[in-house]
Amino acid sequence: FRILVFHTSRNSLQILIENEIKLLTAEIERLKNFGCLGVSPSLEGLRDENAKLKYRLNFLKKSLQEERSKSMKSMININSCLQEIFGAAIQAAYPDLENPPLVVTPSQQPKFGDYQCNSAMGISQILLKTREQKVIPREIAEKIAKNIPANEYIEKVEIAGPGFINVHLRKDFVSKQLSSLLINGVQPPANGKRKKAVVDFSSPNIAKEMHVGHLRSTIIGESMCRLFEFAGYDVLRLNHLGDWGTQFGMLIAHLQDKFPDYLTVSPPIGDLQAFYKESKQRFDTEEEFKKRAYQCVVLLQSKNPDFIKAWNLICDVSRREFQKIYNCLDVTIIERGESFYHEMMKDIVKEFEDKGFVQVDDGRKVVFVPGFPVPLTIVKSDGGYTYDTSDLAALKHRLCEEKGDILIYVVDSGQSVHLQTIFAAGQMIGWYDPKVTRVAHAAFGVVLGEDKKKFKTRSGDTVRLIDLLEEGLKRAMDKLKDKERDKVLTPEELKAAQTSVAFGCIKYADLSHNRLNDYVFSFDKMLDDRGNTAAYLLYAFTRIRAIARLANIDEQMLRKAAREEVLVLDHEKEWKLGKCILRFPEILQKILEDLLLHTLCDYLYELATTFTEFYDSCYCVEKDRQTGQIVKVNMWRLLLCEATATVMAKGFDILGIKPVQRM
């Protein structure tokens, strides 16, 4: 039973529990007929068996009630439900066919229904190749259609063209799901056992400022964490800081020279970037300073208290600067830098040696991983550890100590080969089985300037992230003033709109592009209130929220109407909007699988434009043309407005965007 709970979809789980209840009830009746309900002492074993069956029956009935209760509150993934139905129909029609193709997608045009099952063509090919049976797809489609089990979703199916099965949903089903959404809020489909996701993102280097290169990892990683949290995962957000290594020797040596009393007086390091450049220049040009820097590294790694304090002072300056960025972007993250894994590296090397994976090459200890030409260097010729060693230690800790079911590394595409080698090494040594544990590299491209070259300042320097965010705030305020929003909003509302637009647009511009591709950073494009931008969506959201407010309908009235009103979906635009709203769970499921967040952005834009079509065609509030007085409120349409806004708000939350009530 536990296996079923953990690995079966919500709908199938209910069916399985119901079947189990029927079997147990029949077994108890059989025991009754045997006279095994305490009639004779000699039947003690059978009485025990009967008690166990009754206990199990009660347990299953309680479980069924819980499952039904959860299902009533959760949004249903309609696509998954239809796949189950057509999977059962294909199994019934072709019971001997192994792994038949199962293709169910939303229809692109209303004339083709609401969804399509396109499995018949694939099955036709399989029958021809494996059995040399030439069966036209249309016949296969008809056979599948005849075996569709009774269900609450499908109104009718039609066979079209060479063998497409067009599916028409029941309007009462869609209406009930929308009502459930309005009553219970946006609840994700339950996924059985609570799993743990470990997400590695952002990861700047200590003593260096965050620059535009850190923008994508930070934004994408935060959004992925929010998605997995919404889906019911226990999420560990890790910041794998570059806080250990030989560069700290030169930084500490420079600190000793510039602030000799650093042990008693906190050094006023205002510009850590300049401090780093000064120490690097001395390291490159002063031989005596270089020698002292190496000595500082040795003393730091031997945990000398004075040098640990110097290291902590430098790290603290960086942490404060990083936190300013995270506060702006509303990012929550736990610091767990390379230093955290330092004590584990010795054991990592020993484990690889004990299992015979280590080779010595020119004084280095290296590990060759099958399928990868470049080996991992786990010990340098001078006895020091490397990034390879710390990354292996981090991987093992996340798998074996944190017990992560899913590990996601949000790191740029340039690290792809390195990370794939690390993952393969972990698999080779037996830390995880990829069939059980998912370890993924969510790679992303670089940020380009409008000249299509790597985004830099006019002087050729890397763009500081804090400067970029401040420029975004300035431009957002200029845009709002151009629209004369400062004349209608209070100072507090204007400030809220400024931060919402500035940071929302920066995030959305990144997330709305396929993360695998490079993207061009353009303030002008991202602040445009037309097209697929955050500015357009935020404005659309505030308009939708304002419809009920301007009709003098408050939240309490909407909640009451959601319980009492039937959502009528007779108009084609009402029907189109209702279906679009209910596609939200299948959109999120797709992203959980491929980690491509631009799909959510595309969906939100589609939802907003579908709403505009609905609003232009269907009066929500009818007014007297002469007086402007409200003469009729079509409450079911206001409920469609509310359902749209509810889903958009959750989409914004996953993307890390904060909408405002007035813009």
Backbone hydrogen bonds, N-H to C=O, Kabsch-Sander energy under -0.5 kcal/mol:
donor,donor_aa,acceptor,acceptor_aa,energy
5,V,1,F,-2.3
6,F,2,R,-2.3
7,H,3,I,-1.9
8,T,4,L,-1.4
13,L,9,S,-2.7
14,Q,10,R,-1.7
15,I,11,N,-1.6
16,L,12,S,-2.5
17,I,13,L,-2.5
18,E,14,Q,-2.6
19,N,15,I,-2.4
20,E,16,L,-2.3
21,I,17,I,-2.5
22,K,18,E,-2.0
23,L,19,N,-2.1
24,L,20,E,-2.5
25,T,21,I,-2.6
26,A,22,K,-2.1
27,E,23,L,-2.0
28,I,24,L,-2.4
29,E,25,T,-2.1
30,R,26,A,-1.9
31,L,27,E,-2.1
32,K,28,I,-2.2
33,N,29,E,-2.2
34,F,30,R,-1.3
35,G,32,K,-1.8
36,C,31,L,-2.2
43,L,40,S,-1.8
44,E,41,P,-1.2
47,R,43,L,-2.0
48,D,44,E,-2.3
49,E,45,G,-2.1
50,N,46,L,-2.4
51,A,47,R,-2.4
52,K,48,D,-2.4
53,L,49,E,-2.4
54,K,50,N,-2.5
55,Y,51,A,-2.5
56,R,52,K,-2.7
57,L,53,L,-2.6
58,N,54,K,-2.6
59,F,55,Y,-2.3
60,L,56,R,-2.6
61,K,57,L,-2.4
62,K,58,N,-2.3
63,S,59,F,-2.4
64,L,60,L,-2.7
65,Q,61,K,-2.0
66,E,62,K,-2.2
67,E,63,S,-2.8
68,R,64,L,-2.6
69,S,65,Q,-2.2
70,K,66,E,-2.6
71,S,67,E,-2.6
72,M,68,R,-2.1
73,K,69,S,-1.2
74,S,70,K,-2.5
75,M,187,Q,-3.1
78,I,76,I,-1.2
81,C,77,N,-2.2
82,L,78,I,-2.6
83,Q,79,N,-2.2
84,E,80,S,-2.1
85,I,81,C,-2.1
86,F,82,L,-2.9
87,G,83,Q,-2.5
88,A,84,E,-2.2
89,A,85,I,-2.1
90,I,86,F,-2.6
91,Q,87,G,-2.1
92,A,88,A,-2.2
93,A,89,A,-2.3
94,Y,90,I,-3.0
97,L,94,Y,-1.7
98,E,96,D,-0.5
103,V,101,P,-0.5
104,V,102,L,-0.6
105,T,116,Q,-2.3
107,S,114,D,-2.1
112,F,109,Q,-1.9
113,G,110,P,-1.9
114,D,167,V,-3.3
115,Y,167,V,-1.7
116,Q,105,T,-2.9
117,C,165,I,-2.4
118,N,103,V,-2.4
118,N,116,Q,-0.6
122,G,118,N,-0.5
123,I,119,S,-2.3
124,S,120,A,-2.3
125,Q,121,M,-1.7
126,I,122,G,-2.0
127,L,123,I,-2.7
128,L,124,S,-1.7
129,K,125,Q,-2.3
130,T,126,I,-3.0
131,R,127,L,-1.5
132,E,128,L,-0.6
133,Q,127,L,-2.2
134,K,132,E,-0.6
135,V,133,Q,-1.0
139,E,136,I,-1.0
140,I,136,I,-1.4
141,A,137,P,-2.9
142,E,138,R,-2.2
143,K,139,E,-2.0
144,I,140,I,-2.4
145,A,141,A,-2.6
146,K,142,E,-1.8
147,N,143,K,-0.8
147,N,144,I,-1.0
148,I,145,A,-1.2
155,E,168,H,-3.2
156,K,168,H,-1.3
158,E,166,N,-2.1
160,A,158,E,-0.5
160,A,164,F,-2.9
163,G,160,A,-1.4
164,F,160,A,-2.3
165,I,117,C,-2.1
166,N,158,E,-3.4
166,N,164,F,-0.7
167,V,115,Y,-3.5
168,H,156,K,-2.7
169,L,167,V,-0.5
170,R,153,Y,-2.7
174,V,170,R,-1.9
175,S,171,K,-2.7
176,K,172,D,-2.1
177,Q,173,F,-2.2
178,L,174,V,-2.1
179,S,175,S,-2.1
180,S,176,K,-2.4
181,L,177,Q,-2.1
182,L,178,L,-2.1
183,I,179,S,-2.1
184,N,180,S,-3.0
185,G,181,L,-1.9
187,Q,185,G,-1.2
195,K,193,K,-0.5
197,A,234,D,-2.5
198,V,406,I,-3.1
199,V,197,A,-0.5
199,V,236,L,-2.7
200,D,198,V,-0.5
200,D,408,I,-3.0
201,F,199,V,-0.6
201,F,238,L,-2.2
203,S,201,F,-1.6
206,I,242,G,-1.9
208,K,205,N,-1.6
212,V,463,V,-2.2
214,H,211,H,-2.3
215,L,212,V,-1.1
216,R,212,V,-0.6
217,S,213,G,-0.5
218,T,214,H,-2.0
219,I,215,L,-2.5
220,I,216,R,-2.9
221,G,217,S,-2.2
222,E,218,T,-2.0
223,S,219,I,-2.0
224,M,220,I,-2.4
225,C,221,G,-2.2
226,R,222,E,-2.2
227,L,223,S,-2.2
228,F,224,M,-2.5
229,E,225,C,-2.4
230,F,226,R,-2.3
231,A,227,L,-2.0
232,G,229,E,-1.5
233,Y,228,F,-2.7
234,D,195,K,-3.2
235,V,233,Y,-0.7
236,L,197,A,-2.9
237,R,235,V,-0.6
238,L,199,V,-3.0
238,L,236,L,-0.7
239,N,334,I,-2.9
240,H,238,L,-0.7
241,L,239,N,-2.1
242,G,204,P,-2.0
243,D,241,L,-1.6
248,F,245,G,-1.5
249,G,246,T,-1.5
250,M,246,T,-0.8
251,L,247,Q,-1.5
252,I,248,F,-2.4
253,A,249,G,-2.3
254,H,250,M,-2.1
255,L,251,L,-2.1
256,Q,252,I,-2.4
257,D,253,A,-1.5
258,K,254,H,-2.6
259,F,255,L,-2.9
262,Y,259,F,-1.8
264,T,261,D,-1.6
265,V,261,D,-2.8
269,I,267,P,-2.1
270,G,268,P,-1.2
272,L,270,G,-0.7
275,F,271,D,-2.1
276,Y,272,L,-2.5
277,K,273,Q,-2.2
278,E,274,A,-2.4
279,S,275,F,-2.1
280,K,276,Y,-2.4
281,Q,277,K,-2.4
282,R,278,E,-2.1
283,F,279,S,-2.3
284,D,280,K,-2.0
285,T,281,Q,-1.3
286,E,282,R,-3.1
287,E,285,T,-0.7
290,K,286,E,-2.1
291,K,287,E,-2.1
292,R,288,E,-2.0
293,A,289,F,-2.3
294,Y,290,K,-2.0
295,Q,291,K,-1.9
296,C,292,R,-2.2
297,V,293,A,-1.7
298,V,294,Y,-1.8
299,L,295,Q,-2.3
300,L,296,C,-2.4
301,Q,297,V,-2.7
302,S,298,V,-1.4
303,K,300,L,-1.7
304,N,299,L,-2.4
308,I,304,N,-2.4
309,K,305,P,-2.1
310,A,306,D,-1.8
311,W,307,F,-2.4
312,N,308,I,-2.5
313,L,309,K,-2.4
314,I,310,A,-2.0
315,C,311,W,-2.4
316,D,312,N,-2.7
317,V,313,L,-1.7
318,S,314,I,-1.7
319,R,315,C,-2.8
320,R,316,D,-2.1
321,E,317,V,-1.5
322,F,318,S,-2.9
323,Q,319,R,-2.6
324,K,320,R,-1.2
325,I,321,E,-1.1
326,Y,322,F,-2.3
327,N,323,Q,-2.6
328,C,324,K,-1.9
329,L,325,I,-2.3
330,D,326,Y,-0.5
330,D,327,N,-0.7
331,V,326,Y,-2.8
334,I,237,R,-2.3
336,R,239,N,-2.4
338,E,241,L,-2.2
340,F,337,G,-1.2
341,Y,337,G,-0.5
341,Y,338,E,-1.2
342,H,339,S,-1.2
344,M,341,Y,-1.0
345,M,341,Y,-0.8
345,M,342,H,-1.0
348,I,344,M,-1.8
349,V,345,M,-2.4
350,K,346,K,-2.1
351,E,347,D,-2.4
352,F,348,I,-2.0
353,E,349,V,-2.2
354,D,350,K,-3.3
355,K,351,E,-1.4
356,G,353,E,-1.7
357,F,352,F,-2.6
358,V,352,F,-0.6
359,Q,366,V,-2.9
361,D,359,Q,-0.5
361,D,364,R,-2.8
364,R,361,D,-2.0
365,K,379,V,-2.4
366,V,359,Q,-3.2
366,V,364,R,-0.6
367,V,376,L,-2.5
368,F,357,F,-0.6
372,F,369,V,-2.1
376,L,367,V,-2.8
378,I,365,K,-2.3
378,I,376,L,-0.7
379,V,365,K,-1.4
380,K,384,G,-3.5
383,G,380,K,-1.9
390,S,386,T,-2.2
391,D,387,Y,-2.7
392,L,388,D,-2.1
393,A,389,T,-2.3
394,A,390,S,-2.4
395,L,391,D,-2.3
396,K,392,L,-2.4
397,H,393,A,-2.4
398,R,394,A,-2.3
399,L,395,L,-1.8
400,C,396,K,-3.5
401,E,396,K,-0.6
401,E,397,H,-1.6
402,E,397,H,-2.6
404,G,398,R,-2.3
405,D,196,K,-2.2
406,I,196,K,-1.9
407,L,438,R,-3.0
408,I,198,V,-3.0
409,Y,440,A,-2.6
410,V,200,D,-3.1
410,V,408,I,-0.7
411,V,409,Y,-1.4
413,S,444,F,-2.5
415,Q,412,D,-2.0
416,S,413,S,-1.9
419,L,415,Q,-2.7
420,Q,416,S,-2.7
421,T,417,V,-2.1
422,I,418,H,-2.2
423,F,419,L,-2.9
424,A,420,Q,-2.3
425,A,421,T,-2.2
426,G,422,I,-2.1
427,Q,423,F,-2.0
428,M,424,A,-2.6
429,I,425,A,-2.1
430,G,427,Q,-0.7
431,W,426,G,-2.6
432,Y,426,G,-0.6
436,V,433,D,-2.3
437,T,433,D,-3.0
438,R,405,D,-2.2
439,V,437,T,-0.6
440,A,407,L,-3.2
440,A,438,R,-0.5
442,A,409,Y,-1.9
442,A,440,A,-0.7
443,A,441,H,-1.6
445,G,515,R,-2.3
445,G,517,N,-0.7
448,L,446,V,-0.5
448,L,519,Y,-3.1
449,G,453,K,-3.5
452,K,449,G,-2.2
455,F,447,V,-2.0
457,T,461,D,-3.1
460,G,457,T,-1.7
463,V,455,F,-0.6
465,L,210,M,-2.4
466,I,210,M,-0.5
468,L,464,R,-1.8
469,L,465,L,-2.2
470,E,466,I,-2.0
471,E,467,D,-2.3
472,G,468,L,-1.9
473,L,469,L,-2.0
474,K,470,E,-2.1
475,R,471,E,-2.5
476,A,472,G,-2.4
477,M,473,L,-2.1
478,D,474,K,-2.2
479,K,475,R,-2.3
480,L,476,A,-2.3
481,K,477,M,-2.4
482,D,478,D,-2.2
483,K,479,K,-1.6
484,E,481,K,-1.5
485,R,480,L,-2.9
487,K,484,E,-0.9
488,V,485,R,-1.1
489,L,485,R,-2.0
494,L,490,T,-2.8
495,K,491,P,-2.2
496,A,492,E,-2.3
497,A,493,E,-2.5
498,Q,494,L,-2.3
499,T,495,K,-2.2
500,S,496,A,-2.3
501,V,497,A,-2.7
502,A,498,Q,-2.9
503,F,499,T,-2.0
504,G,499,T,-0.6
504,G,500,S,-1.4
505,C,501,V,-2.5
506,I,502,A,-1.8
507,K,503,F,-2.3
508,Y,504,G,-2.7
509,A,505,C,-2.4
510,D,506,I,-1.2
511,L,507,K,-2.9
512,S,508,Y,-2.6
513,H,510,D,-1.3
517,N,514,N,-2.1
519,Y,446,V,-1.8
521,F,448,L,-3.3
522,S,520,V,-0.6
526,M,522,S,-2.3
527,L,523,F,-2.0
528,D,525,K,-1.0
533,T,531,G,-2.2
535,A,526,M,-0.7
536,Y,528,D,-0.6
537,L,533,T,-2.1
538,L,534,A,-3.2
539,Y,535,A,-1.9
540,A,536,Y,-2.6
541,F,537,L,-2.5
542,T,538,L,-2.2
543,R,539,Y,-2.0
544,I,540,A,-2.3
545,R,541,F,-2.5
546,A,542,T,-1.4
547,I,543,R,-1.0
547,I,544,I,-0.9
548,A,544,I,-0.7
549,R,545,R,-0.9
550,L,546,A,-2.9
551,A,547,I,-0.9
552,N,549,R,-1.6
553,I,548,A,-2.7
554,D,552,N,-0.6
558,L,554,D,-1.9
559,R,555,E,-2.6
560,K,556,Q,-2.1
561,A,557,M,-2.3
562,A,558,L,-2.3
563,R,559,R,-1.2
564,E,560,K,-1.3
565,E,561,A,-3.6
567,L,565,E,-0.5
568,V,566,V,-0.9
575,W,571,H,-2.4
576,K,572,E,-2.2
577,L,573,K,-2.1
578,G,574,E,-2.7
579,K,575,W,-2.1
580,C,576,K,-2.0
581,I,577,L,-2.5
582,L,578,G,-1.6
583,R,579,K,-0.6
583,R,580,C,-1.0
584,F,581,I,-1.4
587,I,583,R,-1.8
588,L,584,F,-2.2
589,Q,585,P,-2.3
590,K,586,E,-1.8
591,I,587,I,-1.7
592,L,588,L,-2.3
593,E,589,Q,-1.2
594,D,590,K,-2.6
595,L,591,I,-2.9
597,L,595,L,-0.8
599,T,596,L,-1.2
600,L,597,L,-1.0
601,C,597,L,-1.3
602,D,598,H,-2.7
603,Y,599,T,-2.0
604,L,600,L,-2.5
605,Y,601,C,-2.2
606,E,602,D,-2.3
607,L,603,Y,-2.9
608,A,604,L,-2.3
609,T,605,Y,-2.4
610,T,606,E,-2.5
611,F,607,L,-2.2
612,T,608,A,-1.9
613,E,609,T,-1.9
614,F,610,T,-2.1
615,Y,611,F,-3.2
616,D,612,T,-2.3
617,S,613,E,-1.2
617,S,614,F,-0.5
618,C,614,F,-2.6
619,Y,617,S,-0.5
622,E,632,K,-3.2
624,D,629,Q,-3.0
628,G,624,D,-2.6
631,V,622,E,-2.9
632,K,622,E,-1.8
634,N,620,C,-2.7
634,N,632,K,-0.5
635,M,633,V,-1.3
637,R,634,N,-1.0
638,L,634,N,-1.6
639,L,635,M,-2.3
640,L,636,W,-1.3
641,C,637,R,-1.9
642,E,638,L,-2.4
643,A,639,L,-2.6
644,T,640,L,-2.2
645,A,641,C,-2.4
646,T,642,E,-2.4
647,V,643,A,-2.0
648,M,644,T,-2.5
649,A,645,A,-2.6
650,K,646,T,-1.8
651,G,647,V,-2.4
652,F,648,M,-2.9
653,D,649,A,-2.2
654,I,650,K,-2.2
655,L,651,G,-1.9
656,G,652,F,-0.8
656,G,653,D,-0.7
657,I,652,F,-2.9
